[in-house]
Amino acid sequence: MELNFHFLLDAIVLQFQDEFQQVIFYFLMTKEYYEYNHNSHDDFYAELLHQLAWQYSNLGDYQSSLKIGLKVVDLRKQALGENHPDYLRSLGNLASTYSNIGEYQKGLEINLNVVKLKKEVLIILLKTIL
């Protein structure tokens, strides 16, 4: 686990210096390490993939971002459910990626679904509070 932590710290430092290629390198190394040493794809793995997709977007590699983003959405939906904030965040990022590649209708449809799901979550929270 110490190796994982080291790579992530380096990646975060490089991220703030706009060294996106280096960040991707470290995220990919961490991903490989994690896949090799862990049997399950937990939320740490999903977050790692989420950050990797974001870095590909920063570089303008929207196809790679889309491929990884679809996996993140699937992982988080299975692990967390449709009402979890991390799932909704990943779904919103996927919508942005579709827009970035020119599939505006698909991006809009996903964003409308995100708004619908967030509204449902808010109603549940309000009923819990009241």
N, C-alpha and C positions, 0 to 999 in steps of 0.2 A: 504494500500500500504506500510506502514511503516514496517509491519511484513515481507513482501516479501523482502524488502531491507535488513533487518537484517539477514535473512536466507542466502541470497546470499553472503553477506559480510563474514559471518562465513564460508561458503562453500569455498570461494576463499582462505581465510587464511589457512584453513585445507588442501586445495589442494596443497599448496606450502610445506606442511609438509608431503606429501605423505600419508595422512590419507584418502585413497580413499573410504573406507567403510563409514566413517563419512561424506564425501562430498556427497556421494550418498544419505545418510539419509537426509541431509539438502535439496538437490535438490528434493528428493521425497516429502518432507514436503512442499516445495515451490510450487511444481507442484500441489499437492492436494489443497493447499490454493488457487492457481490461478484458478484451474478448478472450485472450489466452488464459487468463488467471481466474476468471469468474464464469460460473455456469449460467447465471441468470442475467437478463438485461433489465436492471433496475432503473430507478429514477436518475441515479448518477450517470448511467450510460445514456439515457435519453437526453439529459441536460448537456452532456458532452457532444452528442450528435447535433443538438439544437444550436450550440455555440459554433460548431463546425459549419453547419449550414449558413449561419449568419456571416461567418468569415468568407465563405465562398461568394455570398451576395456582395460583400464589401469589395471583392475583386472583380465583380461583374460576371462571375461564372454561375449564372442563374440555373443552368441545367443541373449542375452538381448540387446546388442548393436545393433545388426542387426534389431531386432524387432522395436526398437525405431528409429533407423536410417531410416528405410523405411517410418515411419510416418513423420519424419522431412522432408524428400525429398518430400513427397506428399503435406504436408502443405506449404512448400516454393514454390513448383511449382505452386500451386493454387494461393497463395497470391502474389508472386513476379514475376513469369514467368521464363522461361528457360534461359534467358540471364542475370539474376541477379547474382552477385558474391556470395551471400549467398547460393543461390540454387546450384551453381556450387561447392562451398566448401562442402556442405552437400553431394552432389553426389559423389565427390572425396573421402570423408570419408567413404561413403557406399562401394565404390569399395575396399578400404583398408580392411574393415570389411569382405567382401567376401573373399579376399585373406587370411585373418587371419584364416578363418574357412576352408580353403583348396579349396574353389571354385575359383581357379585362372582364369579360362576362363571367368566366370561371372565378376570378378573384372577387368580383362583386357578389356572386352567389355564396361563396364561402364566408365573406364578411357579413352578409345578411344572416347567415346561419349563426355566426358568432354572436351577433347582436341578440338574436332570438334566444340562444342558450344563456347569455349573460342576464337577460331579462328574467328567464326562468329561475336562475340562481338567486337573483335579487329578491324575487317573490318568496322563494323558500326561506331566505335569510330574514326577510321582514316578518314572515309568519312565525319564525322561531323567536324573534325579539319581542313581538307583540303578543 
